[in-house]
Amino acid sequence: MDYLKKEIANPERREQIRQEVISYRNGAISNAFLELDGIINKSAFVRDYIHKSQGWFSQRLHGAHVCCTDVSFKPDEARQIAAAFRDIARRLEGLAAEIEAVADVD
């Protein structure tokens, strides 16, 4: 991972921590949004792909305590997020191909 070209003081330790975090569902989701911070608008993502509120998403992302229960993403919600990321990746690939196709045209 290039970590979005951010300078990491101790890349080996960062990778070790990253591997620990992504070994569980909420950690993997949280890590993805942390690494994409500033690139993906979470509010728009949740509204357009998950069809929930930003508050709902934030509670699960941060493991909030709601109605006497710790909330987290369910397996089907995690799959929905993964599918949304794949859709965004496909859209970006298509747009990149369109740009490359006309890059040298003037």
N, C-alpha and C positions, 0 to 999 in steps of 0.2 A: 504494500500500500504506500502511496506517496503522501497520504495525510494532507491532501490538498496543498502540497508544497509548503506546509508549515514547518518551521524549524523545530525539531524535537531535541531537547537537551540530552536525553538518554534514550535513543531509539530502541535499544534492546529491552529496557525496562518497560517502555511504552507498549511494545509488542506483547510482552508477557502479560501486562495488565489487560490489554485489549483481548487477548485470547481467553483470559478468565471471564471477562465481562460478556463476551459474545457466546459463552457456553450455556447461557440460559436465555429464554425468550425475551423478557423485558430488557435485559442487558443488551442483546443484539439489536433490538429496535431502538433503544436509547442511543446506543453507539452510532447507529446509522444516521440518526438525526443530528447527533453531535458533529459527526464528520461532514455532514452536508449543511451545517449551519451557515446561513447567509446565501445558500444556493437554492434551497427548496423552502418556499414559504409554507410553514406548517399549517397555518390557518386555511390557506387555499387547498392544500393537499388533503386535509381532513374533510373539508367541505365537499370537494369535488370527487374524491376517491372513496372515502370512508362513510360519507353522508352522516357525520356526527358533528357535534360542536367542538370548538377548540377546548372548552372546559372539560368535556368528557375525555378527549384525547390526552390532555395535560394530566388529568388525574391518574390515568393508567400509565402514562410515560414516567411519572414520578412516584408511582406506588402509593397514592394517597389513601387515607383511611376514610371511607364513605359509608355511612349507615352501619356502623359497627363492623365493617369488613374492609380489609386491605384489598384494593382493586388492582388488577393487572390485566394485560391483554390475554384473551382466550386464544386457543390454538387457531380457530377459524378467523379471528381478527388479525392474528399475525400473518396468516396465509393471505388475507386480503391486502395487507400492507405490502407484503412481498410481491404480489401480483401487480399492485399499483406501481411499485418501483420498476418492475419489468416493463410495464406499459410506458412509463416515462422514458426508460432506456430505449425502447423501440422507436418512440417518437423522436428522441434526440438523434438516434442513428439515421433515421429517415431525413431529418432536417440537415444533418451534416452531409449526407449524400447529395442532397439538392444543392447545397452550397458548393461542394467540391465539383459538381457537374458543370457549374458556371463560373468557377473560380478564374479561369483564364479567358473568359469571354469578355470582350470590350469592343 
